[in-house]
């Protein structure tokens, strides 16, 4: 997934040309391959996708850098998380534990942690996304992989009833802060494999049916979080926009009072809620028309907050509408 965005969890190891065309199936890998060997195959398999960037390296991290308003750190030691520091709180992702090896950043920026039968790798992209990979080396590799998320306060994971994806939402389900897209899996011959998620609290386990698969196998969930170091976007769901916000502001009473209460500003954390209240007192009609417009187009209402470098709370906040990937129905 892109993140706060970060955004992609991607298991990638297929034989491909630079254009992404699958070649003859590769033999299963016996034991950990050199980190750069994984990076070469990953680069070929993702030739039609953004390339990774390189970052700083320290004894504690195999990658650290600030990208698109996010500070991203990939821990070097086995078991250490991928951390995305943002204005909306820190999001941590713990990859499946596949070995005890120390992570190494390869020449193209891919961070590889070789394991036994399964290895992991992480790429940080120029747009601030994080592509975290699991590599099923051979038929002895497990077919279930748990990805544990440590989410910012106030967010939970909820499974979508429509497409197999998982949303990062507020505890009441009114606002969306990110998304884990529906999974896919592919073997070395380019054949799509049946794969699905199991959600247990903040742990997303991807299951892969490798029956008849040619190894290595690719499996991919990806995630996006809508906060950077200095700003956040909160997307209210279509249902909440149309059935809670719209009736509230069109049913009579003070629009400003309604929006500064539990309907909108009261749902935003900390300084964002304070800035929301100050902004609405002056610009409540802008928010009003954005709700009306979102309802009319079956879109979602969006609240945006800038944390750093602002002159006043009023200048820190604004609203809008969206029909993008974070605009969900419920």
C-alpha positions in Angstrom: 0.0 0.0 0.0 1.3 3.7 -0.5 1.7 5.6 2.7 0.9 7.7 4.5 1.9 6.2 1.9 3.4 4.9 1.9 2.0 3.0 -0.2 2.8 -0.5 -1.7 3.2 -3.9 0.0 4.4 -5.9 -2.9 5.8 -9.4 -3.2 7.8 -9.4 -6.4 10.0 -12.1 -7.9 9.2 -13.0 -11.5 11.3 -13.4 -14.7 10.6 -10.4 -16.9 12.3 -8.2 -19.5 12.7 -4.5 -18.8 9.3 -4.1 -20.6 7.7 -6.5 -18.2 7.3 -9.4 -20.6 7.5 -12.8 -18.8 10.3 -15.0 -19.9 10.8 -18.7 -19.3 10.0 -19.7 -15.7 13.0 -19.5 -13.4 14.2 -22.3 -11.2 13.2 -22.2 -7.6 15.8 -20.5 -5.3 17.7 -22.7 -2.9 18.5 -20.6 0.1 19.0 -16.8 0.2 20.2 -15.2 -3.0 22.5 -12.1 -2.9 20.6 -8.9 -2.2 21.4 -7.4 -5.6 20.2 -10.5 -7.4 16.7 -10.0 -5.8 16.9 -6.3 -6.7 17.7 -7.1 -10.4 14.6 -9.4 -10.6 12.4 -7.0 -8.8 13.5 -4.2 -11.1 12.6 -6.2 -14.1 9.3 -7.3 -12.7 8.3 -3.7 -11.9 9.7 -2.1 -15.0 6.3 -0.4 -15.7 6.1 1.0 -12.2 8.0 3.9 -10.5 11.7 3.1 -9.7 12.9 3.2 -6.1 15.2 5.9 -4.7 18.2 5.5 -2.5 18.4 6.9 1.1 20.7 7.3 4.0 22.1 4.2 5.8 23.0 3.9 9.5 23.6 1.0 11.9 19.9 1.2 12.9 18.4 1.7 9.4 18.9 0.3 5.9 17.1 3.4 4.5 16.1 6.8 5.9 14.9 9.8 4.1 12.2 12.5 3.7 10.1 12.0 0.6 7.0 14.1 -0.4 6.5 15.4 3.1 7.0 12.0 4.8 10.0 10.7 6.8 10.5 7.1 6.0 12.7 4.7 7.8 13.3 1.0 7.0 14.9 -0.7 10.0 18.1 -2.8 9.3 17.6 -5.5 11.9 15.2 -8.5 11.5 11.9 -7.7 13.0 12.3 -3.9 12.9 9.5 -2.0 11.2 9.1 0.3 8.2 8.1 3.6 9.8 6.4 6.5 8.1 6.4 9.7 10.3 3.6 12.0 9.4 1.5 14.9 10.7 -1.3 12.5 11.5 0.9 10.2 13.6 3.4 7.5 12.9 2.4 4.5 10.9 4.5 1.4 11.4 4.5 -1.8 9.3 6.0 -5.0 10.5 6.8 -7.4 7.7 6.5 -11.2 8.0 9.5 -12.6 9.9 11.3 -14.8 7.4 14.8 -14.9 8.8 17.3 -13.3 11.0 19.5 -11.6 8.3 20.3 -7.9 8.4 18.7 -5.7 5.7 21.0 -4.3 3.0 20.3 -1.4 0.6 21.2 -2.5 -2.9 22.6 -0.3 -5.6 19.2 0.8 -6.9 17.8 1.6 -3.4 15.9 -1.7 -2.8 16.2 -2.8 0.8 16.5 -6.6 0.9 16.4 -8.9 4.0 17.2 -12.4 2.8 15.4 -15.3 4.5 14.9 -19.0 4.3 12.5 -20.0 1.6 10.9 -16.5 1.8 12.7 -13.1 1.7 11.4 -9.6 2.1 12.4 -6.4 0.4 11.3 -2.7 0.6 11.4 0.1 -2.0 10.8 3.8 -1.3 9.5 5.6 -4.3 9.9 9.3 -5.4 6.2 10.0 -4.8 6.4 9.0 -1.1 5.0 5.5 -1.6 6.5 2.4 0.1 6.6 -0.9 -1.8 7.3 -3.7 0.7 7.8 -7.1 -0.9 7.6 -10.7 0.1 9.4 -13.2 -2.1 8.3 -16.9 -2.1 11.5 -18.6 -3.2 10.4 -22.2 -3.7 7.7 -24.7 -2.9 8.8 -24.9 0.8 7.8 -21.3 1.3 4.8 -20.7 3.6 1.5 -19.7 1.8 0.3 -17.2 4.5 2.1 -13.9 5.4 1.0 -11.6 8.3 1.6 -7.9 7.9 1.1 -6.1 11.2 0.2 -2.4 11.2 0.7 -0.1 14.1 -1.7 2.7 13.1 -1.9 6.3 14.3 -4.3 6.8 17.2 -7.9 6.8 16.3 -7.6 4.6 13.2 -8.7 1.0 12.7 -8.7 -1.4 9.8 -12.0 -2.5 8.3 -12.5 -5.0 5.4 -14.4 -3.9 2.4 -17.5 -5.9 1.5 -17.0 -5.4 -2.3 -13.5 -5.9 -3.6 -11.3 -7.6 -1.0 -9.5 -4.4 0.0 -9.2 -3.0 3.5 -9.8 0.6 4.6 -8.0 2.6 7.3 -10.9 4.4 8.9 -11.7 6.3 12.1 -13.3 4.1 14.8 -16.8 5.3 13.9 -16.2 4.6 10.2 -17.0 8.2 9.2 -13.6 9.1 7.7 -11.0 7.3 5.6 -7.3 7.9 6.2 -5.9 5.2 3.9 -6.5 2.0 2.1 -4.9 -1.5 1.6 -5.8 -2.4 -2.0 -7.1 -5.8 -3.0 -4.3 -8.5 -3.2 -3.0 -10.2 -6.2 -0.5 -13.0 -6.7 1.4 -14.3 -9.8 3.9 -17.1 -10.3 7.1 -17.0 -12.4 5.2 -18.2 -15.5 2.9 -15.1 -15.3 -0.1 -17.1 -14.0 -2.4 -15.3 -11.6 -2.9 -17.2 -8.3 -5.9 -17.2 -6.0 -5.1 -14.9 -3.0 -7.1 -13.3 -0.3 -6.8 -11.3 3.0 -7.7 -12.3 6.5 -8.1 -9.4 8.9 -7.5 -9.8 12.6 -7.4 -6.5 14.5 -4.4 -4.6 13.0 -2.9 -7.7 11.3 -3.5 -8.4 7.7 -2.6 -11.9 6.6 -2.3 -12.6 2.9 -3.1 -16.2 1.9 -1.8 -17.5 -1.4 -2.9 -20.7 -3.1 0.3 -21.9 -4.8 -1.1 -25.2 -6.1 0.6 -25.9 -9.4 2.6 -22.7 -9.2 6.0 -22.1 -10.8 8.4 -20.6 -8.3 9.3 -17.9 -7.5 5.8 -16.4 -6.8 4.7 -12.8 -6.6 2.1 -11.7 -4.0 1.0 -8.0 -3.6 -1.0 -6.0 -1.2 -0.4 -2.2 -1.2 -1.3 0.5 1.2 -1.8 4.3 1.2 -1.9 6.8 4.1 -3.1 10.3 3.4 -0.8 12.2 5.8 2.7 13.7 5.3 4.9 15.3 7.8 3.2 18.6 7.4 -0.4 17.9 6.3 -3.3 15.5 6.4 -6.4 14.8 4.3 -9.4 13.2 5.9 -12.0 11.9 3.5 -15.6 11.5 4.8 -17.4 8.5 3.3 -20.1 8.8 0.7 -22.6 7.5 3.2 -21.6 9.9 5.9 -21.4 12.9 3.5 -24.9 12.2 2.1 -26.7 10.8 5.2 -25.2 12.7 8.1 -23.5 15.9 7.0 -26.0 16.9 4.3 -29.2 16.5 6.4 -27.5 18.2 9.3 -26.5 21.4 7.5 -29.8 21.6 5.4 -32.1 20.8 8.3 -32.1 24.3 9.8 -30.0 25.8 12.6 -26.6 27.4 12.5 -24.4 25.9 9.8 -21.2 27.1 11.6 -22.3 25.5 14.9 -23.2 22.2 13.3 -19.9 21.9 11.4 -17.7 22.9 14.4 -19.4 20.2 16.5 -19.3 16.4 16.3 -20.4 16.4 12.6 -17.0 17.6 11.3 -14.5 19.5 13.5 -15.1 17.3 16.5 -13.9 14.2 14.6 -10.5 15.7 13.8 -7.6 15.0 16.2 -5.7 17.7 18.2 -4.6 20.8 16.4 -6.6 19.9 13.3 -9.9 20.1 15.2 -8.9 23.5 16.7 -8.0 24.9 13.2 -11.2 23.4 11.8 -13.3 25.4 14.3 -11.4 28.6 13.6 -11.7 28.2 9.9 -15.4 27.2 9.9 -16.3 30.4 11.9 -15.2 32.4 8.9 -15.6 30.0 6.0 -18.6 27.9 6.9 -20.4 28.6 3.6 -17.4 27.1 1.6 -17.7 23.9 3.6 -21.5 24.0 3.2 -21.3 24.2 -0.6 -18.7 21.4 -0.7 -21.1 19.1 1.2 -23.9 20.1 -1.1 -21.7 19.5 -4.2 -20.4 16.2 -2.9 -24.0 14.9 -2.2 -25.2 16.0 -5.7 -22.3 14.2 -7.4 -22.2 11.2 -5.1 -18.7 12.2 -4.1 -17.0 12.5 -0.7 -16.4 15.5 1.5 -12.7 16.2 2.4 -11.1 18.1 5.2 -7.5 19.2 4.8 -5.1 20.5 7.5 -1.6 22.0 7.2 0.4 21.4 10.4 3.7 23.3 9.8 4.5 26.8 8.5 1.1 28.3 8.9 0.3 31.9 9.9 -2.9 31.2 11.7 -5.4 28.3 12.3 -7.6 29.8 9.6 -4.9 29.6 7.0 -4.1 26.0 8.1 -7.4 24.5 7.1 -9.7 24.1 4.0 -12.2 21.7 2.6 -13.1 20.1 -0.8 -14.6 17.0 -2.5 -13.2 13.9 -4.1 -14.2 10.8 -6.0 -10.8 9.2 -5.7 -9.7 5.9 -4.2 -10.3 7.0 -0.6 -13.9 7.9 -1.3 -15.7 4.8 -0.2 -19.5 4.0 0.0 -20.2 3.2 3.7 
